[in-house]
């Protein structure tokens, strides 16, 4: 069960969502001084302020060679110019000394504030700004020429080549207001969304000024201020802070303070709407009311704080007056929702019971029908091509791995070929019909486990497996239809994280156990030759011409190069290796003839290599090396690359390791069966009825597996717009069960695009290539899948807590609110449940394990007697830790992660949380 | 070359240094309002303020069940009570909202400030504090009883068991001022240094108060305030902040603000000396002048900032007025020293040339003689025992590894036994005589390389190795004496990091290359049997009774169980394994008789296992799992444990892997030589003169190796008090060279304690155990040493930068100040030098590579033409990155690391930087 579409949504929504999301939730929370309809704009999202790019131009070189240089820029965070190194710093949380803000406030209070200034060019603006009485005419002219001077920008290309934006830094260019080539070509511009505006801050020390000069301008109509700004976008704000030289670079710091203020969504919102200086100062004071203070002795002011993974919800910045204006009950409810994100016992409309037979299915079809054409049109995007490639490779890797194991589990009754075909047929059909096409149908762990149990059951009782399986399939389809008819999908709301984690942990453990045990079984098949072990030696014995083996005569060597038969002076025998011996008509004799040396250790090496290589490649994504495109490819295709490496290593050494078994032609893996399974075969007639029992179990399993995946996919973080289709999905599964059972293909697959499954279908003809894949490599990948799955759940993190001394535990919110002993108790209960499931799975009663899984829901219900609702809220119902911080749940668009953004210096891409509760 | 003593200084100086260091550099930098002799106290360090432990008792439960509960505590950082979870949070940088500080200021301005209050008990204090006029008598009595109420403390034991400190939280205990049992037993008390004082802050909302009540008390004589505080230490400050309930928990936040102020060294210093309310408010304003502000929209105020690795130097907090008061030149000089820590071209007294023959040696002996007795007395500390164990194991691991390789390098002319003896004899002697006994003498990479080159040279020219080597040793001793006489050690100041890194990188690469090539050579010795390879099959051929091998007669099997000779129907032949065959008088015949299967892959597995296990164990130190004692042991003994694991795995499988060769008795490894090497042997007489040439090279090598280590050890970070003894050390080396050459023991070893080397001497008798160590395991450890050494140098970090896109590069100070292209150029030059060294090392001219190493000094000198002094300052002369932040160099005691401090919640242990430029 993998959740696809993360890749796509990552990329496509990166630029649209960040700024709008920010400005969406930002304004309106603080009462607007000018009294505009801020509440409406927040609630209805009618007006969205454009994104503001802020840059600070600093006056350098006083007194000898004055020049403006851009030394800082802001969108969400701050980037500083490293003057010595000539590069932009990494984005970081802006910090400023408190006195700079206070000095700025007094400078603004005494200075010039122009709101809705009608200037239409830099020249007009400069004239307006320098039009204050205190300046003498000469000073004014000097100042104007200085302000019109072209500033230096450090423009950083995508290829990290740098160039200084201004070739003639000290040439005054009064009439040259057209954007420069560097400005237009600045790659930053492409990263800013359409409609973005600029706030330009100019600050510095100027010796000929007798007193400070401060000006804050809001332009009525934003205008491109010639070469003033790094990007040729229209400027909305212009701020000038000049004064006589003082100790410390105070004007620069004041300039940073203005820039930080403007980059604050609340202040910016107020500044856009301020009608007087008073409004502006009030906004500044409101900002000061909310700042956090770091004490000087415990914090190095030069340290840079990396952007936090999650930004605080702007809802927290609601002033108290507004909170009280709401009715108390509404407020309490909002608080509650705030904590919970959504109320778990108030199901979404998709999960409300209609009370009619197939009512849910009908509703699903109605709801989904309107989106059906868009499902295809949405795919006409170039990014979908790379998604298809990725999902295709993931699907066939999966099909190969599961096919290989299925072949072993069913003694070859099914194999890789069936795995491919089943994936392709069912996937494509589900893609066309299902309610939630983002679910990928593919073989999953629990079904594989069940299939193996069913096979060993039918072998133990000498049943004809495939017909028996057909009947199980027919019954499962029936049960699924019943579940659809009775709208059983509404039960999914009782599946909490407790259930999901139990399910996932069991499957992951089965994966890990199977991978290791299969690897170890290879060391029995290919024993290691210890010194003194009897399995030593083998030679080749030829029958003598008379056919009497026991009569030994001395033969001449056939030719002088035949060292094996010649050198030993043997009679009718040589030391030819067994295959060669057989080819020449001899018989290999001796206890060592059936042992192949070196295979056991080589298999172990291949197993470990593919496992560790897959793990390492997966982690490449978060490394600092290579461009992010390379890292992403390496990480996304880690399994494929690990398999390729394993095959390469195996081929290089050329030893006879066990390989994947694939049929040489396009026919069922089991010899002597057609594509259609006969419904009766050699089984007695009553078996078709008895098959209902395992079918019931399998139905439970499929229901849980499919629905848990859908629940996760439909969670709020993915911001899916088209609604869910739980009933429809289950209906599709029912139909597909019938189809795959009749064809004898593996059950239960999922989908994301017709393309992928068409490709998978074609891949059936990959057989000649697949036979070079060594089995130990597949075991290694299998182990990797299990380990990756079990590492991804919060349960594992809590188990790790058991081993950590309290003071070294990470600062999880969970641990801030629940006593450690209660956390450990919850973990212990989960461990016991898992242990019981494992025991059941290992006994002859294994086939009933789906019922035990369902039992987890009951155990979870019983836990409500043990834990307080508050504790369960933190322990169970929230999402895995990284998303569980409740303050952040209302604003998923704030979930930034800078590590991936290769070509966005200032913008952050929201990262969809990675959930992988079960194994693909 | 490992630098010992880090472990000891870590532990012993933890508590003494942190608080005093903090208070030492803290006060005095801000001008004292009361005008006391702050400059003197700073410069001379006469008065040191005691450490202040601050706790916040919060009034909870209004209006129903009022009780005080300790919800926060501070020493260097803040710990919060997690009320829900019932535990103390991890220490973090305290942050507070700006309005809380402002509200606190106005409350203090209006409230009661008692400086040098003479109260001698809690009762007296409470009476004084509540003696304000505004309170009615009933209110006063009510308040007094509330203030005397025993508060609840969460006391956290070292075993992480928790108990609530007050059994009767709501029982007023007017006369019960004796410290409680919980207070006395609080493990926190042991962690606070003697003389520590408490600052108690009481804050909360009290409904029956009509107006806020603020009181700040400084007690004239600190007094234990009964059960008020968590630890029963005398309180110096008492602050009460009560008021009517308001929105938000403003009094609690004001209480936190007071606590944060008091935990600030500057404010605390002023508060201790304030003589009026005005002084106190001035100190608060001075604090506000220096705070850093985090904007609300970009920072979640609930996020907790981990304590920074390094705290800002309090010298930076010098106000501008004071900076200017200094003479400009003094200020510039201070700024320069501030950047550089110490001036590199102004050598320390140890490195000043005297101009007399052996002048430096005489000075060293004089300087060191006074410390000689203390060198022994200092060792009478229980922590030295664990250090001895650690260094002993490290030394024998080293001796085994190097001995094994030396044995291979010299075809058994020397071996493990010699390695042990050499280490023991030279180590013990150096320990007794040398100037810097903290240097550990032991075999090092470059000398091993040289020894191998010398051996192949003498083999190629059919020289008698050991006598030749004796002469080389005699010459080296002579040269060393000349170097001592001419005080050549003063040259070490030309060894910058450039030289050190070139030296270290070469040695590390040799280690890595050797380990891998030796491992691969095993696959030639034990070939892998590919299908169709001719090396297949072997059987055992018996001579017939007549002794004529070529005549084959059929023999009866000797007994029915002898399957090997019976089952095959062979004549005079069986498939017995070769050793068994030889035992029974037969001859193994066939190409497969000399191949041992599975050994190659098993060796590879052992090699990889020991390497990765050693790496993983080394990293356990920084993991969150296990108590820190366990982690420290696992990490410190990673090599030993990895060797043990490798041996265990090898023994479990029981294959005939190649093992370490050790003589069975205590005699030289080479058969037929005595312990004393004859000075002439079979060599011509002129060879004793010609040996001067290789001796010159070896002298350079030893000089560089030994002096570079000493330079690093004597760097300021280690705060060694007894001074260096470069000349004396070199003299000792000269004497020891003579001794080891005459005995034919490996050269060049170092030391830390007689004990270790006595133990090492005794370990010579470990031989019966050592023969179980497989060689691939040693190669793995060898690889680990090389990789660990090369990872530890800044050069490697800069090479990694070459592979990183600019925007993903870490925020190194280096990169903030030097353009990336210049950094890359410097790295490239180092790479070229390394490449040249490698080429020289690989050609027949290899033996001159010590001269090339010396050439690095010249290259570094030439670099001054290519790079600006400013660039070289950042690139070369500073210490490796983590110590290079110049702001932090003046205050090494601020180098905290919380990860190791198992039993100190509030205190941090300064961590000595780990330097390991070469390989132990």
Interface residues (C-beta under 8 A of the other chain):
Chain A: X26 X76 X77 X82 X84 X85 X86 X87 X89 X90 X93 X94 X95 X96 X97 X98 X99 X101 X156 X160 X247 X248 X260 X261 X263 X264 X265 X266 X287 X288 X289 X290 X291 X292 X293 X294 X295 X296 X297 X298 X299 X300 X301 X302 X303 X304 X305 X307 X308 X310 X311 X312 X314 X317 X320 X528 X529 X530 X531 X532 X533 X534 X536 X537 X538 X539 X540 X541 X549 X550 X552 X554 X563 X564 X568 X569 X570 X571 X573 X575 X576 X577 X579 X580 X589 X590 X591 X592 X597 X598 X600 X601 X602 X604 X605 X624 X625 X626 X627 X628 X653 X654 X655 X656 X800 X803 X804 X805 X806 X807 X808 X809 X810 X811 X815 X816 X817 X818 X819 X820 X870 X887 X899 X902 X905
Chain B: X26 X76 X77 X82 X84 X85 X86 X87 X89 X90 X93 X94 X95 X96 X97 X98 X99 X101 X160 X247 X248 X260 X261 X263 X264 X265 X266 X287 X288 X289 X290 X291 X292 X293 X294 X295 X296 X297 X298 X299 X300 X301 X302 X303 X304 X305 X307 X308 X310 X311 X312 X314 X317 X320 X528 X529 X530 X531 X532 X533 X534 X536 X537 X538 X539 X540 X549 X550 X552 X554 X563 X564 X568 X569 X570 X571 X573 X575 X576 X577 X579 X580 X589 X590 X591 X592 X596 X597 X598 X600 X601 X602 X604 X605 X624 X625 X626 X627 X628 X653 X654 X655 X656 X800 X803 X804 X805 X806 X807 X808 X809 X810 X811 X815 X816 X817 X818 X819 X820 X870 X887 X899 X902 X905
